[in-house]
Amino acid sequence: MSLTDIWAAENQMALVIGYLKQEQPIPAALSNLDTVPGDLAMQGLRLAVQDNNTTGHFTGQKYLLKEVLVPVGGNVIKAFDGLLKDNIKFVVTSVPVAAIRELAALAVANNALVLDVETLNDELRVRDCSPNVLYLLPSRAMRADALAQFMLKKRWKEWFLVIGSSEQDRLYAAAIKRAAKRYGMTVVAEKNWNFSHDARRTAQSEVPVFTQGIDYDILVVADEDGLFGEYLAYRTWSPRLIAGTQGLVPTAWHRTHEQWGAVQLQNRFRKQAKRWMTEQDYAAWLAGRAIGEAATRTQSVDFEKIKSFMLSDGFTLAGFKGKKLSFRRWSGQLRQPVLLAGARSLVAVAPLEGFIHPGNELDSLGYDEAESKCSHP
């Protein structure tokens, strides 16, 4: 019997949450201002487990976190199987898109639940859905729709789209074009950023030429790796604002967010982690809290009861963003407002006033049920 089984046997109302992370090669950064924390997401989940145990003190429930780190090139499937053999049914994951598909099949076969705090891909939420995978970060479509709502309010309807060279950049650009069409915007020009040299050294001369001769309201950039987007500002031929992966950024969480009691969460996280909370940390915190909230409300640690309640209309989760969060039953995507933030200020929160929906206004962001090919039971 494993230590986890022994602990669970001694605590009848105990629930073990697994955390599975595959380490990724860190790409060369253009700036040393923001380093990538080695404990990204992990700190958020640790805080959630602490919060769960605070509540559990009054409900008689206990929570334990088991963390598994897989090195670059390591076997994620084997590590996940190890958690399943340890009888851990709830697994929060920070793994690449390809691994999610494999984990989904194992989760279905072994009656487990994967809570993904890493991927943004709409394909996973629209076509390749699994009844045993939940997605905690806003998808690219949700982010693009948030931007489009704000642009429509500002009447910035003509967009110049600049796209990086990675597959992720192309997916982000596709979401932007979908949102533009959905909200009646026009992508007046589209260019690929194919320069291979260091943008820090050449942006002053290259960006004006690259953006010259185009009439547009705002430049929208798709550069998820941050290879050039920061160097477009103040260098375009025409004086224009920038949005997308840089400039005005749609995100799940931002360090400038202080409304609806968010400063309390920000402060507790900084005290624990000694750094700012990122959106990956926030997503992992939401994942842990969703499990804890469902366990509290059902007064159970039974897997089926908790999962069923999490996907029901009765489940809601407080996320410090002004609205109750819940899961889209058909895709497993967490409904949530999307923050629109500059470098040092929160600009807006989507969905914006006036963008209504017949069911839940949060479903005005991203793919709605009628647009999805998925159907959770």
N, C-alpha and C positions, 0 to 999 in steps of 0.2 A: 504494500500500500504506500502511495506517495505521501509526502508531507502535506500536500494540498488535500488529499482524501482524509488524512488523519484530522487535519484542522476542521474540515467540513463536518466530519462525523462528530466531533466534539462540540460543534456549534450548529445546532439543527436549523437555525435561521441564518445560515452563512451563505454568501455568494462570492464566488471567485471570478474576477474579471481578468482576462488575458490581454496583454499588449504585445503585438508582433510588429517589429520594424525591420525593414531591410535597409542597411546603410547604402547610400549612393555616392558615387564619385562627385566631389564638389567642383563645379566648373570654375575656371579662372574668372575672378571678379574684376570688373572695371573700376571698382571703387572699394576702398578699405573701410568706408564709413559704416557699413552694415555687414557684420560677419554672420554666418549661418550657425546658430546654436547647435551643439551636439545633442542636446536633449529636447529638440523641437517636438512638440505634441506630447511627449512623455510627461513634461511638467504639468500640462493642463489636465491630463488624466489623473495624475497623482493628487492634484488639488480636488478633483471631482470625487475621488475615493475618500478623501478626508471629509468633504462635505457630506457624502453619503453616510459615513460613520457618525458624524455629528447628529444627523437625523436618526440613524439607527440606534443611537443610545436611548432614544425614547420609544422606538418601535420594537426593540429587541432583535434587530437585524445587524449583521456584521458583514463587512466587505473586505476582501483581500485582493491585491493586485499582483499578478505574476507577469514580469517583463521578460521578453525574449528578443534579443538583438541578433539579426542575421548579417554577417559581413558581406561586403561587396562580392557578388558572384556566388554567394552561399545558397543553400537549398531552402527556399521559403516554404515549400510544400512539406518538407520533412519537419520543419520547425512547427508548422501549423498542426500537423498530425500529432506531434508530441503534446501540444496543448489539448487536443481532443482526447488523447489517451489518458491525460490527467483529469478527464471529466470536466474540462472547462468549456462551457457552452457559449459564453459571450466573449468575443475576441475583437478588440479594437485594433485596426491595422493601418500601418503606414508603409505601403508597398506599391510597386508600379502597377500600371493598368493591366499588363499581361498577367500578372500574378493574381489579380482580383478575380479574373474569370476562372482560374483554376481553383482558387479558394472557395468560390461560390459553389462549384460542383461538390467539393468535399463537405461544405457546410450543409448542403441539402441532404447528402447521403448520411451525414452523422448528426442531423438535427441540431445544428449549431447556428449561431447568428454572427455575421461579420459586420462590424461598424467601421466603414471606410472613412478615414480622416485625411486622405492624401489626394485622391483623384478629382479632376474637374470635368472629365469627359462626358459629354451628353449622350454618346452612344451607349454607355453603360446604363443610363437612366431612361433611354427611349426604346432601344431594341434588345440589348443584351442584359435585360434585367433578371434578377434572381429573387425569389421570395425570401431568401435568407441573407440578403445584403442590404444594409442601410447606408445612405450617403449623407455625411454631416456637413460638408462644404457646399456652398452654392456652386452650381454648375456654370460652365462658360455662358450658356444661354441665359441663365438668371442674371449674371453680371452684365451681359450685353443689354438685356432688357432694362435693367436699372439705369444704365447710362442713357439709353434711348428715351426713357421717360423724362429724365432730367433735361436732355437736349430739346425735347419737344416743348417742355415748359419754357425753356429759354429761347425757343424758336431758332435754334442753331440746326438747321435742317440739311445743310450741304456739308458732307464729310469728305475729307481726304484721308484715305486709309493707307498706312505704311505697314508692311508685313515683313517680319524677320524670316530667317531661313529654316527654322526648325519645324517639325511636324506639329508641335504644340502651338507655335505661332499661326500656322495655317488653320488649325482648329479654332483658335481664338478669333481669327479673321472671319471664318465662316459664321461664327456666332454673331459677330458684329454685323455682317451683311444680312443675316436673318432678322436681327432686331431692326435694322434700318428699314427693311421691307415691311416689317410688321407694324411699325409706327409711322410710316409714310415719309421716311427720310430718303435722301439721295446720296449714294457714294459717287461723288463727281469725278474722283480719280482714285486709282489704286496702283501703288508701286511696291516693288520688293526691294528690301534693303539687302543688297548682295555684297557690300563691301566687307572684305575679310580682314582689313587692318584695324588697328586700335582707334576707336572713335574719339578717344580723348585728344589725340594728336591732330586729327584731320577734320573734325566736325565743323570747326569755324569756317573752313573753306568749302567743304562738301555739302553741308546741309542747305545753304542758300541756293546753290545750283540745283540740288535735288528737288527742292520745293518750289522753284521758280516757275512762273507761267500758269499757275493753277489758282482759280478763284474758289474759295471754300470758306465755311464758317469756323470749322474746328478740325484739327488734325487728330485722327484716332490712330493709335499705335498698337501693334500686336507684337510684343517682344517680351515673352514670359521669362526668359533667362536674363533679361536686363543687359543685353550686349550693346545696345545703342540708344534705347529710348530716352534715357535721361539727358542725352546730349542733343536732342532736337530742340528743347526749350531755348528760347531767346536767339536761336540761330536760323529760324525759318525766314524765307524771303519776305513773306508778309507777316505782320504782327498778329499771330493767332495763338489761342490757347491749345493745350494738348490734353487728351484723355485716353483712357484705355489701360494698358499695363503700366504706363507711367503717366505723370500729371495728375489728373483727376481719376482716381482708381476705385473701381467697385470691389469691395472686399467684405468678408464675413466679420472682420474685427479690425480695429485700428487703435493705436495707443492714444489718439486724441479723443476717443469716444468717452463721454462722461455722463450722458443722459440716462434717465431711467435707472439710476442706481449703479450704473456701470463702473463708476469710480471705485465703488466698494470692491468689485471683482478685480479691477486693475490693481488696487493696492494690495489685496491679499496675494495675488499672483506675484507681484514684484517682491513682496516680503519673502515668499518661498523660493522663487527662482533667481532672484537678483538680476532680473532683466525685464524688458517689456513683454507683454503677452502678444503673440502673433496669432494670425487666423488659424494656423494649424493647432496651436495650443488651445484656442477657443473651441475648435471643432472637437478635439479630444475631450475637453471638459464637458461639452454638450453630450458626447457619447456616454461618458461615465454617469453624468447626471440623469440622462434619459433612462438608463438601466435602474439607477437608484430610485428615481421618481416612480417608475412603473412597479418596482418591488414594494415601495411604500404604499402605493395606492391599492395594490392587490393584496397586500399583507402576506406576501408569499415570496419564496425564492425559487419557485418552480419555473422551469424554462418556458414551457408552453403558455402558462398563465401570463408571464411577463411579456413575452413576445407578442401574444395576441392582444394584450392591452396596449402595447406601444403602437400597434398598427390600427387601433380602433379610433372611432370618432371621439371617444371619451378622454383620450390622452392629450395633454398639453404640457408644455415645458416652458418655464420662465427662462429667458435668455438675455435679459438686460437690454432689450432692443425695442421696447414699447409695445410688443405684441406677443401673444402666446404662440409658441412654436409647436408644430406637429409634423408627422410624417405623411407624405403622399402615399396612400395605400397602393396605388398602381405602379409606382416606380421605386419606392423606398427612399426618395429624396426628402430631406428635412425642409419643410417650409420655414422660411425666415426672411426678415428684412435684410436688404443689402446696403451697407454703408458706402457712401461716395465721399472719399477723403482725399484731401491734398496732403502735402508732406507734413504740415503742422496744424491742420485744422480739419474738422468734420464739416463738410459742405452740405450734405443732404442725406436723407435716408429713404430708400425706395422699398415698397411702392409709394409714390408721391400722391398727394391729395388729388382726387379727381380720377384716378385710375382704378376703376371698380371691377368687380368680378361677381358673377351670380352666386358663387359658393363661398370662396375665401379669397380676399383681395391679395393675399400672398401668392395665390396661384396665377396672378397676372405676370409673375416673373418666371421665365423659363417655359418648358414644354408643359402644356396643360394635359388633362386626361385624354381629351379627344385627339390630341396630337401624338400621344404615346402608343407604341406597339406593345407595351407591357401591360400586365394585369396581375397584380398580386391577389392571392385568394382572400 
